[in-house]
Amino acid sequence: MNRKKGLNTICTHVGELKDEKFKGAVSPLYMSTSYAFEDVDIKRYPRYFNTPNQEALCQKIAALEHTEAALIFGSGMAAVSTALMAFLKAGDHVIFQKTLYGGTYNLATEEFDKYGISYSFTKGLQPSDFEVEIQKNTKVIYVETPSNPLLTITDLKAISQIAKEHGIITMIDNTFASPVNQNPIDFGIDIVIHSATKYMGGHSDICAGAVASTHEHMNRIFNLAKNFGGSLSDYTVWLLERSMKTMGLRVKAQNQNAQYMAEYLDTNDAIAKVYYPGLPNHPDHVLAKSQMRGFGGMLSFELAQEYDASLFQKALTLIKPSMSLAGVESTVLSPTQTSHSLLSPEERENQGIKDGLIRFSVGIEEPEDLIADVEQALKKVRSTSTVTTQ
């Protein structure tokens, strides 16, 4: 009987390469960029995503996302752009959800017109908001849940059903959830995309992207990917495979810490609003419970009006103001200055992203230490504000 492997077993063992010569405990690293082409079963070439380390890592990602196949890319945006362009051509139309990562939003608004691809953004996140945007030439519906940075939740099962009724491909950015917390394929989504820089890498030292789906869809994506050239070096592939062995443990710890911090912030008078799907007062809490195993390590919050968001971040001593997310260390940033800076003020306002919004990537530190850091920063900013107004 073939027993289904558990999450941490998959993270640790699926896709590992055997060290046949020295019997080492970890996958060997094959750094070659040139392989034999005669008398071989596979003609390997890095840009064709088929070096030994590349193939092994893709097996792990596919197993984690419950798909038949996967590809690993040089960045999350390489994965996003290649997946979209593999299914879109001049004259086609794509639907994006309203709340979206700034880089993906910018890809559509800056590039798609050049290729004759039309696009629309939903006015809300209800299934009807997607259905009303469908046109005769709609080929793709693209969602992101939980979304960056407001942690909105999209109904995956409902969206996939609508898309299938109209013969439309569905894609999801599953970065914030990670495969530890959510498997969109199980809800009917066709293609899953990750910035593997984030929870898959998990240590703020790797830049990568991933796409996972059926063999049929992945063949189509591969045929474009080999021409776009967004492959990843084998050393980084090896580092990413190493990092993913602990992803299950890391993400579960981050889930617990984020829940703890969200509950603390939600009761703090200095915090005007908290965005976290694990809170019962989150508008999508029930939906999140139905399609997620954990609520993730990401949350956002707005300070009360009398607190300056920039000064608050500068006053932190343990939590790092930093550009990315999902590392073992806790970080914060202002989306208006970083992840969503490419959007105009009007576009950010349309998504509900205020200048004072702070995105909080919760790490694996002791939550009591994180709370102490937040409280000392609030006290410092409050003191500064009092001195300024006197």
Backbone torsions as a table, in degrees:
resi	resn	phi	psi	omega
1	MET	NA	131.2	178.1
2	ASN	-88.3	104.2	-179.8
3	ARG	-79.9	135.2	178.7
4	LYS	-68.2	127.7	-178.1
5	LYS	-73.7	147.4	177.4
6	GLY	-78.5	167.9	-174.7
7	LEU	-54.5	-54.0	-175.9
8	ASN	-68.8	-27.3	175.2
9	THR	-68.9	-41.4	176.5
10	ILE	-62.7	-47.6	-179.9
11	CYS	-57.5	-37.2	-174.2
12	THR	-83.9	-39.3	-166.4
13	HIS	-117.4	-32.4	-176.5
14	VAL	-65.2	132.3	178.3
15	GLY	81.8	2.2	179.0
16	GLU	-71.9	145.4	176.9
17	LEU	-91.5	137.6	-180.0
18	LYS	-83.0	133.7	174.1
19	ASP	-88.0	88.5	-174.1
20	GLU	-70.4	-27.7	-175.0
21	LYS	-83.1	-48.8	-173.5
22	PHE	-109.8	-5.9	177.6
23	LYS	62.2	35.9	177.5
24	GLY	-68.3	158.2	-175.8
25	ALA	-80.8	-16.3	-179.2
26	VAL	-115.5	163.4	-179.8
27	SER	-62.6	134.3	173.6
28	PRO	-68.6	156.3	179.1
29	LEU	-105.4	123.0	178.2
30	TYR	-105.9	105.5	-173.3
31	MET	-89.4	-3.8	-174.3
32	SER	-63.0	139.1	172.5
33	THR	-106.2	3.8	-179.3
34	SER	-136.4	123.9	-177.3
35	TYR	-126.0	158.7	179.1
36	ALA	-62.3	149.6	177.6
37	PHE	-118.9	-11.0	178.1
38	GLU	-101.9	143.2	176.1
39	ASP	56.4	39.4	176.9
40	VAL	-129.7	152.6	178.3
41	ASP	-76.4	-33.8	-178.1
42	ILE	-128.0	127.4	174.3
43	LYS	-87.8	105.3	-171.6
44	ARG	-92.5	140.1	178.7
45	TYR	-156.2	130.5	-173.1
46	PRO	-52.8	-40.5	-177.8
47	ARG	-70.2	-12.1	178.1
48	TYR	-96.7	10.7	172.5
49	PHE	60.3	28.9	-174.0
50	ASN	-130.8	23.8	171.0
51	THR	-70.5	161.7	-176.5
52	PRO	-55.0	-45.2	-179.0
53	ASN	-68.9	-37.5	177.1
54	GLN	-62.2	-48.7	-178.6
55	GLU	-61.3	-41.6	-178.3
56	ALA	-64.1	-45.2	-179.5
57	LEU	-64.6	-38.1	179.1
58	CYS	-63.1	-33.7	176.2
59	GLN	-63.9	-40.1	179.3
60	LYS	-64.5	-45.9	-178.4
61	ILE	-63.8	-42.5	178.3
62	ALA	-62.0	-41.1	179.4
63	ALA	-64.6	-40.2	-179.3
64	LEU	-68.3	-33.1	-178.1
65	GLU	-97.5	7.6	176.6
66	HIS	60.7	36.7	179.6
67	THR	-115.3	172.2	-179.8
68	GLU	-81.3	-30.5	-174.2
69	ALA	-153.8	167.7	178.7
70	ALA	-155.4	162.6	172.7
71	LEU	-133.8	145.7	178.1
72	ILE	-109.7	135.8	-173.7
73	PHE	-120.2	172.2	-177.7
74	GLY	-74.5	-15.3	177.7
75	SER	-164.1	166.7	176.6
76	GLY	-63.4	-40.6	180.0
77	MET	-69.7	-28.9	172.9
78	ALA	-63.6	-38.9	177.7
79	ALA	-67.6	-45.6	-179.3
80	VAL	-62.1	-51.4	-175.3
81	SER	-65.8	-40.0	-179.4
82	THR	-67.8	-42.8	179.3
83	ALA	-61.8	-45.1	-179.1
84	LEU	-65.7	-47.4	-175.9
85	MET	-69.4	-20.7	177.2
86	ALA	-69.1	-21.8	-176.8
87	PHE	-117.6	6.7	-179.2
88	LEU	-127.6	144.2	175.9
89	LYS	-144.2	175.7	179.5
90	ALA	-54.8	131.0	180.0
91	GLY	97.0	-10.6	-179.9
92	ASP	-88.0	166.2	-179.4
93	HIS	-132.1	142.1	178.8
94	VAL	-128.6	142.9	177.4
95	ILE	-106.1	126.6	174.4
96	PHE	-111.0	145.7	174.8
97	GLN	-71.7	159.4	-174.3
98	LYS	-60.2	-49.3	-178.6
99	THR	-91.6	120.0	-168.8
100	LEU	-149.7	148.1	174.1
101	TYR	-56.1	136.6	-175.1
102	GLY	-57.8	-36.8	179.5
103	GLY	-65.1	-39.4	178.0
104	THR	-68.5	-42.5	177.0
105	TYR	-58.6	-44.6	-178.9
106	ASN	-67.4	-36.1	176.2
107	LEU	-56.5	-47.1	-178.4
108	ALA	-66.8	-49.7	-173.1
109	THR	-74.1	-26.7	-178.4
110	GLU	-93.3	-27.5	-170.2
111	GLU	-114.7	-33.6	-169.1
112	PHE	-65.7	-34.5	178.7
113	ASP	-60.7	-33.3	-179.8
114	LYS	-63.7	-27.9	-177.3
115	TYR	-101.6	6.3	179.1
116	GLY	72.3	23.8	179.1
117	ILE	-100.9	124.6	178.6
118	SER	-93.6	157.6	-176.2
119	TYR	-151.1	157.8	174.5
120	SER	-144.6	153.5	177.5
121	PHE	-111.8	137.0	-179.3
122	THR	-66.6	153.0	177.9
123	LYS	-84.1	-18.3	177.7
124	GLY	-150.3	-165.7	-176.5
125	LEU	-119.1	8.0	176.5
126	GLN	-75.4	152.0	178.7
127	PRO	-51.5	-37.0	-179.8
128	SER	-64.5	-29.3	178.0
129	ASP	-66.2	-30.6	176.3
130	PHE	-78.7	-43.5	-175.8
131	GLU	-62.7	-36.8	-178.0
132	VAL	-68.6	-20.0	-179.0
133	GLU	-88.4	-7.2	-176.9
134	ILE	-67.9	131.3	176.2
135	GLN	-117.5	171.4	-179.7
136	LYS	-61.3	-28.8	-176.8
137	ASN	-102.8	14.1	178.8
138	THR	-70.7	124.8	-177.7
139	LYS	-112.9	-25.3	-174.3
140	VAL	-139.4	139.6	165.4
141	ILE	-114.6	126.7	-174.5
142	TYR	-118.4	124.8	-179.0
143	VAL	-126.7	167.4	179.2
144	GLU	-146.3	113.7	-177.3
145	THR	-149.9	128.4	-8.6
146	PRO	-61.5	148.9	-173.7
147	SER	-86.9	161.3	178.7
148	ASN	-105.2	117.7	11.0
149	PRO	-113.3	5.0	-170.4
150	LEU	-94.2	2.5	174.3
151	LEU	56.2	39.1	172.6
152	THR	-74.5	155.7	-177.1
153	ILE	-119.6	131.4	178.5
154	THR	-107.5	138.3	-178.5
155	ASP	-74.4	100.6	-173.6
156	LEU	-66.7	-43.0	-178.1
157	LYS	-64.0	-43.0	-179.6
158	ALA	-65.7	-42.9	-179.7
159	ILE	-65.3	-41.9	-179.5
160	SER	-64.9	-36.5	178.6
161	GLN	-66.2	-44.0	177.4
162	ILE	-60.5	-45.5	-178.7
163	ALA	-62.5	-43.9	-179.0
164	LYS	-64.2	-35.4	177.6
165	GLU	-63.0	-26.3	-177.8
166	HIS	-109.5	6.6	178.9
167	GLY	67.9	36.5	-176.1
168	ILE	-109.1	140.0	176.4
169	ILE	-78.7	138.2	176.4
170	THR	-109.5	140.0	177.1
171	MET	-130.7	148.6	177.7
172	ILE	-137.0	138.5	166.3
173	ASP	-86.8	108.2	-175.0
174	ASN	-101.9	19.1	-172.7
175	THR	-60.5	-50.4	-175.1
176	PHE	-62.9	-35.3	-178.8
177	ALA	-78.6	-43.9	-170.7
178	SER	70.4	158.6	178.3
179	PRO	-66.2	-12.0	176.1
180	VAL	-67.1	-39.1	-174.3
181	ASN	-99.9	-19.5	-172.2
182	GLN	-157.9	133.3	174.9
183	ASN	-121.7	92.2	-175.3
184	PRO	-59.3	-28.2	178.9
185	ILE	-57.7	-35.1	-179.1
186	ASP	-66.8	-15.7	179.1
187	PHE	-106.9	11.2	174.3
188	GLY	96.9	0.9	177.4
189	ILE	-70.0	142.5	-173.7
190	ASP	-83.5	-43.2	-171.1
191	ILE	-133.3	130.1	-178.0
192	VAL	-112.4	132.3	-176.0
193	ILE	-122.9	143.4	177.8
194	HIS	-135.1	144.2	156.4
195	SER	-84.8	100.2	-177.8
196	ALA	-70.3	-9.2	171.9
197	THR	-55.5	-30.9	-168.8
198	LYS	-86.3	-109.7	-171.1
199	TYR	-69.1	-28.3	177.0
200	MET	-66.8	-45.4	176.2
201	GLY	-73.7	-56.5	168.2
202	GLY	73.6	-1.6	-177.0
203	HIS	-128.0	15.4	176.2
204	SER	57.7	35.0	-179.7
205	ASP	-138.9	12.4	-178.3
206	ILE	-134.7	137.3	173.4
207	CYS	-115.4	119.7	-176.2
208	ALA	-162.8	164.9	175.3
209	GLY	-139.0	164.4	-179.1
210	ALA	-148.2	148.7	173.3
211	VAL	-133.5	137.6	-178.8
212	ALA	-136.7	140.0	179.9
213	SER	-172.0	-158.5	176.4
214	THR	-75.1	164.6	175.4
215	HIS	-58.4	-40.9	-177.9
216	GLU	-61.4	-50.1	-179.7
217	HIS	-67.2	-38.8	-177.6
218	MET	-69.7	-31.1	175.3
219	ASN	-62.6	-40.6	178.8
220	ARG	-66.0	-42.5	178.4
221	ILE	-66.2	-40.7	179.3
222	PHE	-61.3	-41.2	-177.9
223	ASN	-60.6	-29.1	174.7
224	LEU	-87.1	-39.2	-176.6
225	ALA	-59.3	-39.4	-178.8
226	LYS	-65.4	-24.8	177.6
227	ASN	-86.5	-34.3	177.8
228	PHE	-73.9	-27.0	173.4
229	GLY	75.1	32.6	-176.9
230	GLY	-91.8	35.2	-177.6
231	SER	-75.7	169.2	-174.5
232	LEU	-116.5	142.7	179.2
233	SER	-63.9	148.4	-176.1
234	ASP	-66.8	-28.6	177.2
235	TYR	-65.1	-43.7	177.8
236	THR	-67.5	-37.5	175.4
237	VAL	-58.1	-45.3	-179.5
238	TRP	-63.6	-42.5	177.8
239	LEU	-62.9	-39.4	-179.5
240	LEU	-67.5	-40.5	176.8
241	GLU	-61.8	-40.4	175.8
242	ARG	-59.9	-46.6	-176.9
243	SER	-65.7	-36.3	-175.2
244	MET	-69.0	-16.2	178.1
245	LYS	-61.5	-29.7	-178.9
246	THR	-104.4	7.9	-174.5
247	MET	-59.2	-43.4	-179.8
248	GLY	-58.8	-43.7	-179.8
249	LEU	-68.7	-44.0	-178.4
250	ARG	-62.8	-49.4	-174.6
251	VAL	-65.9	-39.3	178.0
252	LYS	-63.7	-37.7	175.9
253	ALA	-66.4	-39.3	178.6
254	GLN	-68.0	-37.1	174.5
255	ASN	-55.8	-49.9	-177.2
256	GLN	-63.3	-43.5	180.0
257	ASN	-66.4	-40.1	-179.5
258	ALA	-65.7	-39.7	176.9
259	GLN	-61.5	-44.8	179.6
260	TYR	-60.8	-46.0	-177.9
261	MET	-70.1	-37.9	179.1
262	ALA	-62.8	-42.5	179.0
263	GLU	-65.3	-39.5	177.2
264	TYR	-64.5	-49.9	-177.5
265	LEU	-62.8	-34.8	-177.2
266	ASP	-66.8	-21.6	179.9
267	THR	-104.3	3.8	-178.0
268	ASN	-91.3	124.3	-177.3
269	ASP	-64.1	-19.3	179.8
270	ALA	-80.2	-8.3	-178.7
271	ILE	-107.2	122.7	-177.2
272	ALA	-78.7	-36.8	-176.6
273	LYS	-158.1	143.1	177.0
274	VAL	-121.4	135.0	177.4
275	TYR	-111.9	104.7	178.3
276	TYR	-156.8	121.9	-175.0
277	PRO	-66.1	-13.3	177.6
278	GLY	-78.8	-10.8	177.7
279	LEU	-83.1	133.4	179.3
280	PRO	-58.2	-25.3	179.9
281	ASN	-85.0	-2.0	174.6
282	HIS	-68.6	133.0	-175.3
283	PRO	-60.9	-22.2	-178.8
284	ASP	-109.8	20.2	-175.4
285	HIS	-58.3	-47.0	-177.8
286	VAL	-64.5	-42.8	178.2
287	LEU	-63.3	-43.1	178.8
288	ALA	-59.6	-42.0	179.0
289	LYS	-61.3	-30.6	-175.8
290	SER	-78.7	-20.0	-176.6
291	GLN	-128.4	2.7	178.2
292	MET	-124.8	143.0	175.9
293	ARG	-87.1	-22.0	176.3
294	GLY	-149.1	158.4	-172.5
295	PHE	-92.7	0.2	173.2
296	GLY	91.8	170.1	-177.5
297	GLY	-99.8	7.8	-177.2
298	MET	-108.3	139.1	170.9
299	LEU	-148.9	165.0	174.9
300	SER	-133.5	155.9	177.8
301	PHE	-152.6	157.6	176.4
302	GLU	-115.1	132.9	176.4
303	LEU	-74.7	154.7	172.6
304	ALA	-59.6	157.5	-169.9
305	GLN	-56.8	-32.8	-175.5
306	GLU	-78.1	-3.5	-179.7
307	TYR	-104.6	134.8	178.3
308	ASP	-89.1	120.6	-175.1
309	ALA	-63.2	-39.2	-179.5
310	SER	-66.6	-45.4	179.1
311	LEU	-64.8	-36.9	178.3
312	PHE	-60.3	-46.1	-178.7
313	GLN	-65.3	-37.4	178.6
314	LYS	-68.3	-25.6	-177.4
315	ALA	-82.1	-12.8	178.8
316	LEU	-68.3	143.3	-179.4
317	THR	-116.6	-24.4	179.1
318	LEU	-104.7	-47.5	177.9
319	ILE	-76.6	128.8	-173.6
320	LYS	-94.6	126.2	166.0
321	PRO	-68.0	115.3	-171.4
322	SER	-153.1	155.3	-168.3
323	MET	-72.4	-32.0	-171.5
324	SER	-106.5	-154.7	-174.8
325	LEU	-158.6	170.1	169.2
326	ALA	77.2	10.9	174.6
327	GLY	-77.7	170.3	178.1
328	VAL	-67.9	-19.0	176.9
329	GLU	-93.7	144.1	179.1
330	SER	-76.2	138.0	-179.6
331	THR	-138.5	156.9	173.9
332	VAL	-133.2	158.1	172.8
333	LEU	-157.5	166.9	173.5
334	SER	-100.6	112.4	-179.7
335	PRO	-55.6	-33.0	-179.4
336	THR	-66.2	-23.0	-179.4
337	GLN	-98.8	-12.5	-172.5
338	THR	-132.4	-91.5	-170.7
339	SER	-60.7	-28.4	-177.9
340	HIS	-121.7	23.2	-179.3
341	SER	-69.6	-22.1	-179.8
342	LEU	-75.3	-15.3	176.3
343	LEU	-81.7	149.0	175.8
344	SER	-73.3	161.3	176.6
345	PRO	-54.6	-36.9	179.3
346	GLU	-67.3	-40.8	179.2
347	GLU	-66.8	-39.1	176.9
348	ARG	-65.5	-41.7	179.2
349	GLU	-62.4	-38.0	178.9
350	ASN	-62.8	-31.0	178.1
351	GLN	-88.1	-5.9	179.5
352	GLY	85.9	17.8	-178.4
353	ILE	-94.2	108.8	-177.8
354	LYS	-91.2	159.2	-179.3
355	ASP	-60.9	-30.8	-178.0
356	GLY	-88.5	4.7	-179.2
357	LEU	-70.8	135.5	176.8
358	ILE	-119.8	125.7	176.2
359	ARG	-93.9	131.0	-172.3
360	PHE	-119.6	112.1	173.6
361	SER	-94.9	109.1	-173.1
362	VAL	-85.7	129.5	-177.6
363	GLY	-93.5	-152.0	-174.9
364	ILE	-108.8	12.1	178.9
365	GLU	-65.3	170.3	173.6
366	GLU	-67.1	127.9	-176.4
367	PRO	-60.6	-30.0	177.6
368	GLU	-62.3	-33.5	177.9
369	ASP	-72.0	-35.6	177.7
370	LEU	-66.9	-42.4	178.6
371	ILE	-63.0	-43.0	178.8
372	ALA	-59.7	-38.3	179.3
373	ASP	-68.4	-42.8	177.8
374	VAL	-61.0	-44.1	-176.6
375	GLU	-67.5	-39.8	178.1
376	GLN	-67.8	-34.6	178.5
377	ALA	-67.9	-42.0	177.9
378	LEU	-62.4	-41.7	179.6
379	LYS	-63.7	-41.8	-179.7
380	LYS	-65.2	-43.4	-179.9
381	VAL	-68.4	-39.1	178.6
382	ARG	-62.3	-41.1	178.0
383	SER	-64.1	-42.3	178.5
384	THR	-62.8	-42.7	-179.6
385	SER	-64.4	-38.6	179.6
386	THR	-65.0	-42.6	178.9
387	VAL	-64.5	-40.7	-177.3
388	THR	-65.0	-38.2	-174.9
389	THR	-83.5	-10.6	-178.9
390	GLN	-81.2	NA	NA
